Amino acid sequence: MSRCFFGLSLLAFALLSTTAQAEDQWVSYPGGEGPGKGKKVVLISGDEEYRSEEALPMLAQILSQRHGFECTVLFAINPEDGTIDPNNQTNIPGMEKLKTADLCILMLRFRELPDKDMKHFVDYLESGKPIIGIRTSTHAFHYTRDKQSPYAHYGFASGDKWKGGFGQQVLGDTWVNHHGNHGGESTRGIINEEHADHPILKGVKDVWGPTDVYGIIRLPEDAQVLLHGQVLAGMKPDSQPVEGKKNDPMMPLVWVREHKTESGNTAQIVGSTFGSAPDFESEDSRRLIVNASYYLSGLEDAIPEKANVDYVKPFEPTFFGFNKFKKGMKPSDFEL
């Protein structure tokens, strides 16, 4: 009897350990009180340059603790030691969390996920559920290893089935260029007066960030541009606008649109070429994402006049740049 009990105890311990190890590959924040209670948001980080692994946990904490959303943040993980490794383009554990998600927030660059993981994302999109795509998500996927994958057309270089891949076909445009001088010219968000009353802009007045404006060739006709990106001649909030053609006309910076899926559903989309981790030190930059989360979750009428976007934990983001991520960090380091 005791031997049987001992064996069952070992089995139970092994199962609990396996579950704990799996959950250690992402971080979850139970929803607190607020209009978002009962809504599930999955935030997927994975870019080499703009510190999505720092920005998205901060945004998830605000969404969960200030507004009630249940949030899970996924990371690019080194499978050998379980640390966060933005340079690993093929491993983001937890994509199955999208099965029950009400909203997906992306901050990806050049990912090539295994088909079994990518399927979760494609199924989510095809179901007509909403997406917020931030910064390099215009070129979220890039297929260089398995060009025969059924999802290869999601790659930004796709030119046959889906020109421009996920970025152009779903968000509205793919990677084009750095319109502003990268690392030398920052961005001021200018509200488009035509859509100044849009719910996502409620309480948003002052958007600035050190990342440069991206080039946009042409958004789909249904896209409503909420903010344009004014190129500034320096890296400070009070830097003056660059004179000449760079700001005439200004590039779209944040927009909303609808994507008609292959399965016949309609997915609401918010696209933003703005949004490195340091950009979110701007209070109204965070407010944009919070308001968009309400809007896309069917909670438009509940958007506060000025949403609380105070940090839950201190936020001191690493400045953007390749290979500048903090080595040795694990998802558990972002737990509350």
Secondary structure, 3 states (H helix, E strand, C coil): CHHHHHHHHHHHHHHHHHHHHHHCCEEEECCCCCCCCCCEEEEEEECCCCCHHHHHHHHHHHHHHHHCCEEEEECCECCCCCCECCCCCCCCCCHHHHHHCCEEEEEECCECCCHHHHHHHHHHHHCCCCEEEEHHHHHCECCCCCCCCCCHHHCCCCCCCCCCHHHHHHHCCCCCCECCCCCCCCEEEEECHHHCCCHHHCCCCCEEECCCCECCCCCCCCCEEEEEEEEECCCCCCCCECCCHHHCCCEEEEEEEEEECCCCCEEEEEEECCCCHHHHHCHHHHHHHHHHHHHHCCCHHHCCCCCCCCCCCCCCCCCCCCCCCCCCCCHHHHCC
